[in-house]
Each structure stands twice: as structure tokens, then as C-alpha cells.
Amino acid sequence: MGRNIKRILIIGMSIISSLAVGIIRTEAAEATSSFGSASYEWMQGIESPIGVYVSSDTPIYYMEMIVTYDPEILQYSSGGELEEEGRIKVEIVGEESIEVSQMLYFVPLCSGTTDITIENVIVQYESGETAAVASTSAPITVPLEEGCALKSLLVNGKIIEGFQPDILSYTLDLAENIEKVEVTAVADSDTTTVEISDTSLVIGENRIWITTMNEEGKRAVYTLTVNRVQNLSGEGTTKEEKTRHQEVEVLREEKEEGGNDIQRIVFLILAGLFFILAVLLFLLIRISERKRRNRRRCRAKRIAYQKADLLKKVRENDRQKEVLNKTSEIEIDVQHVTMIFKREKDEATSIKELLIRTIKRQRSYELFKALDDVSFTVYKGEVVGIIGTNGSGKSTILKIISGVLVPTKGQVIVDKNKIQLLTLGTGFDFELTGRENVYLNGAIIGYTKEFIDEKYEEIVKFAELEGFMEEKVRNYSSGMVSRLGFAIATIRDTPEILILDEVLSVGDMFFQKKSSARIKEMMNGGSTVLIVSHSTSVIKSNCTKAVWIEKGRLRAFGTPEEVCEVYEKMNQE
Ligand SMILES: Nc1ncnc2c1ncn2[C@@H]1O[C@H](COP(=O)(O)OP(=O)(O)OP(=O)(O)O)[C@@H](O)[C@H]1O
């Protein structure tokens, strides 16, 4: 589009410039012709000069003109080249001036008024260009000599309007149908002879000369110009008719001049319009180019932003994937867990006291914060030991994780179906036998009867309780109970999350080693294990990480060595 606009602009500009040049040339090619004076008064019989001039605003290289005069009144002497009577050619070459002139000489033959005219002027400039020049006339009056005046002058019996003896030239318009007039001229003196030329009229302009001559032979010529004019009725010699005719002529001339002026104005307006159009087109191109540049810049910016966005998204995606991968490895997420228990003040020492207090409504309670804003994360396959002094809240956090207790505040994110919780004495009926407790405890954990049947001997063997299974658990030592519980809980093929509350530190040294070995087997099988213990050696030898909880608050979380070290230091203090 831009190219097309440019082409239009170039074409428009060339049109404008050619128009402009045309206008300038028209003005530059204008030249005017003139005489030295607007009018002349010469004496009869005396040679008189008259200057002819042509001027222009550009130096004139060649000029040629024809000067016409009335040979009845003037006799040509010198200055030009006489082509024929009444017609002189003047030629000037190579003056290279903006005004060229020539002096002509005439001798007035008689009194009278006549016109001398410059016509057919040709002007050429050095560039080869020519200019048209309008014709010019100047009146020459040769005053009357004594005894040459007319007393009266009549046309068709009527005195010519405005006749005066010393006015030698008259014009009148006659109707077209008048072919001949009768002219009567009466001289002032009897000795004056009067001669009248042919009075026949042709269509258009006619000249009739009335020549007078005194005794000395001096002459005067009265000139009567008669126009046979269309649409004039009658003789048409009245003043109104003349005036009307003159007005028509003036109007025609004005119209012609006006036509030229209008042409120029139209040219100027057109040139102006083209100029405005060119400026507008130029501005349009500039604006459209700027817009295009802005659009390109915006597009580049947009692409850059899009790229940056894409990169950001890709990075974000990668990060999210990383987080997801990591998140997918999270097994237990303890988030700001707080546990508040409602505890009775001054616990009753007997059932009777409890009953009396209840009836009297004397029982009062206090709120106890067992855990305070505890957070930690356990990843899949980790073995995390929880250490702390008595009553610090270790069991409480295990119960919350396994879903036995609901925290007052915070939450634990974990799949509870994966959890296997093993605590001493949990799910045991001390009045039942060891065998019966295997089935009872197994059912509580979620084993089927068939599974227990299948694994029963293995459980007994691992617990080293062969020969004691028909005994009531009541008669078992605490070590036997914990061995049996441990064996039942760990017989299942690697539970995904195993929670052991004070299990590993019970039993003899041999069983402790055995249970540790099984825990390691589970860890190798991918189980996540949480172990609560008072023993830093149990934590250090079994765990990959450790949590220290003290008075319900998380004191340390890190490697077992680090955590146990600070814990032991605290205990020594
Ligand atoms: N159900 C409950 N009602 C009221 N208080 C409780 C309850 N369970 C535990 N507590 C109290 O919460 C505190 C933390 O008990 P928790 O059993 O979690 O401690 P622990 O660290 O496991 O102690 P230990 O090592 O002696 O087993 C203790 O003071 C305990 O008395």
C-alpha cells in the first residue's frame, strides 16, 4: 500500500510541478509593447520621432513587430523596414535586454488625428521560448492649420454629434443595412477646398476622409469612422446606441480578460489542492509507517512476553513436577498439631468419693496442652525415631498419626489404611490365652482367620513362646507380651507404615537384636517406620531420622546422632 501511495505522490507532485512550471512560464512569457508616450501632437510638414518599445521580465533575444500607420496623414521617413505604405517592420536581434526599443520617424502630411499601432509582435527568449504580445495603439494629432477647418460636418443630413471644427476624428455606428452615406462638409473659408472620399460602406469598419486644403496648400483630414453594426435599426447614429455598442465592446473585453483570470485562478486552486493532497498523502504515509513500526514492535514484544511466559510455565511445571515427585514421597505430614486434654483437678481417690463429687457437682477440670504446634514430615522408607522424656507427648503424637486421637488444632496427612500400630498391651485381653490373643489381636490389626492360621506357628516361633500359648496372658511377663505383640504386628509382609510405641526396648538383649533385624528387613522392603523410645541407642541404631519432643513442643528434628546428642545433653543438665 505504501508503495502505491508513494507512486501517487510522485505522479501528483510531477503534475503539480508541471502545472507550477506552466504557470511560471505563462507569467515569464508575458511581454508588453508600448510607445514612448501615450499620445503625440505633431506639426504638419515637420519630421517627428516616435519610440516603439517591448519589455518583458526575461531578457529578450529576438523581437519583431509591425507598426501600422495612416499613410493619408503620415509619411514614413526612417527607423524600420517599409514593407508597404502604412506598414513598417521592426526587427531587433541579440540585445539580451528585458526592454528593446526602436525609434521611427514620420512627417505629418496634413492636420488630423490618426492612430499608430504596434501589432504582430513576436518575442523570443534565449531558451527558444516565445511570448505573445498584445497590440498597442497611440493617437497622433496634427493640429489644424489656418484655413483648413470645417464649419460643419453632416452625415445623411444630420450634424455629427459633438462636432467641433478642431476635432478631426469621429466615429459613428450605423445599421447593417445602410450601404452608403451622404457626407456634407462645409469649410470655414470660401477659399478652402474640400474633398470627400468614397462613402460606400462595407460590413464592419469603414473610413471616410474629408480633406481640406487652404490657399497655401496646407491640408487637414477629418476622419470619419463608420461601423456597420448588426442589430441596429435605422441609421443608428444616436448617442445611446453608440454608448450601448461601446458597453458591449467593453463587456466583451472584460469577459475575455475575466476568462484568462478565471483560468489562472482555477490553475492556482488546482495546484493548491494538489499541494494539500500531497502533504496529506505524505502525512498518511508517515502515520501508516509509524503504525506499522509500532505494530511490529508490539508483535515482537508480545512474542518476547509469550516466550518468557512459556519459559516461566515450563519452569513452573518442572518445579511442580519436582514438588509432586517429592510430595508423592511424603508418607506422613504432621502440620501444626496441637492437642489439648481436659483433665480433672484433684482426682478422686475412690469410687465413693467420685460418686459424692459427681452428685454434689464438685468435679472440676483443667485444660492441658499435651502437644503444641508440632510439625514434621516423614518420607517413604524413612525410619523416624521419636524421643522425649516421660509425659512429653510422644505417644499422643503417634495416636494422632494413627487416627486414634483427633488433634485440637492442625492436621496429619497420612493414609491411615497403611498404618500398623504396635503398642505394648494394645488389643490384648489378659484373661485369654496366648493363642486366643493371637487371633484377637490379629483380627484387631485386620488379619483374616486364614492368614492367622497360616502364620500362627511363625508368630509363636518368632515370639519364642512355644509351650506358653495355652497359658493366660495374665501370667506372661511384660517381655513375653511385647514379644508376642511384636511378632503378631510384624508377621505381615512389610506393612507400609509401622508405628512402634516402646516396643524395641523391651525383652532381653537377644530379642532386641532380633526385633531390630526385622525392623531393618521392613525398611529394606520399603516400609516407613515410626519408633517411640526412651533409649537413644535404640534410636541411633535403628533410625534414619529423629524427632525430639519435650513438654509437647518440637525441640529438634534431624539425624539421630544430632538429635540424640542435644537430647542427652539436656538430660545431663
Ligand atoms: N487421654 C488423656 N487425657 C488427659 N491427659 C492425657 C491423656 N493422654 C495423655 N495425657 C497426658 O498427656 C501428656 C503426654 O502423654 P503421653 O502419653 O503422650 O506422653 P509420653 O511422652 O508418651 O510419656 P511416656 O514416655 O511416659 O509414655 C501426659 O502428661 C499425659 O498425662
The ligand as a MOL file (V3000), in Angstrom:
LIG
                    3D

  0  0  0     0  0            999 V3000
M  V30 BEGIN CTAB
M  V30 COUNTS 31 33 0 0 0
M  V30 BEGIN ATOM
M  V30 1 N -6.3940 -39.1280 77.4670 0
M  V30 2 C -5.7000 -38.2600 78.1890 0
M  V30 3 N -6.3390 -37.4140 78.9900 0
M  V30 4 C -5.6390 -36.4890 79.6940 0
M  V30 5 N -4.3180 -36.4020 79.6560 0
M  V30 6 C -3.6510 -37.2700 78.9080 0
M  V30 7 C -4.2970 -38.2340 78.1260 0
M  V30 8 N -3.3330 -38.9340 77.3870 0
M  V30 9 C -2.1370 -38.4130 77.7570 0
M  V30 10 N -2.3380 -37.4210 78.6370 0
M  V30 11 C -1.3060 -36.5860 79.1850 0
M  V30 12 O -0.5390 -36.0440 78.1480 0
M  V30 13 C 0.8320 -35.9830 78.4640 0
M  V30 14 C 1.6000 -36.7270 77.3760 0
M  V30 15 O 1.2660 -38.0940 77.4700 0
M  V30 16 P 1.9670 -39.1390 76.5360 0
M  V30 17 O 1.4860 -40.4530 76.8490 0
M  V30 18 O 1.8190 -38.7270 75.1230 0
M  V30 19 O 3.4370 -38.9480 76.9760 0
M  V30 20 P 4.6800 -39.8650 76.6010 0
M  V30 21 O 5.7630 -38.9740 76.1100 0
M  V30 22 O 4.2520 -40.8970 75.6990 0
M  V30 23 O 5.0490 -40.3980 78.0060 0
M  V30 24 P 5.6720 -41.8200 78.3420 0
M  V30 25 O 7.0420 -41.8200 77.8050 0
M  V30 26 O 5.6930 -41.8080 79.8000 0
M  V30 27 O 4.8050 -42.8180 77.7470 0
M  V30 28 C 0.9590 -36.6630 79.7400 0
M  V30 29 O 1.0850 -35.6800 80.7620 0
M  V30 30 C -0.3520 -37.3690 79.9410 0
M  V30 31 O -0.7370 -37.4020 81.3080 0
M  V30 END ATOM
M  V30 BEGIN BOND
M  V30 1 1 1 2
M  V30 2 1 2 3
M  V30 3 2 2 7
M  V30 4 2 3 4
M  V30 5 1 4 5
M  V30 6 2 5 6
M  V30 7 1 6 7
M  V30 8 1 6 10
M  V30 9 1 7 8
M  V30 10 2 8 9
M  V30 11 1 9 10
M  V30 12 1 10 11
M  V30 13 1 11 12
M  V30 14 1 11 30
M  V30 15 1 12 13
M  V30 16 1 13 14
M  V30 17 1 13 28
M  V30 18 1 14 15
M  V30 19 1 15 16
M  V30 20 2 16 17
M  V30 21 1 16 18
M  V30 22 1 16 19
M  V30 23 1 19 20
M  V30 24 2 20 21
M  V30 25 1 20 22
M  V30 26 1 20 23
M  V30 27 1 23 24
M  V30 28 2 24 25
M  V30 29 1 24 26
M  V30 30 1 24 27
M  V30 31 1 28 29
M  V30 32 1 28 30
M  V30 33 1 30 31
M  V30 END BOND
M  V30 END CTAB
M  END
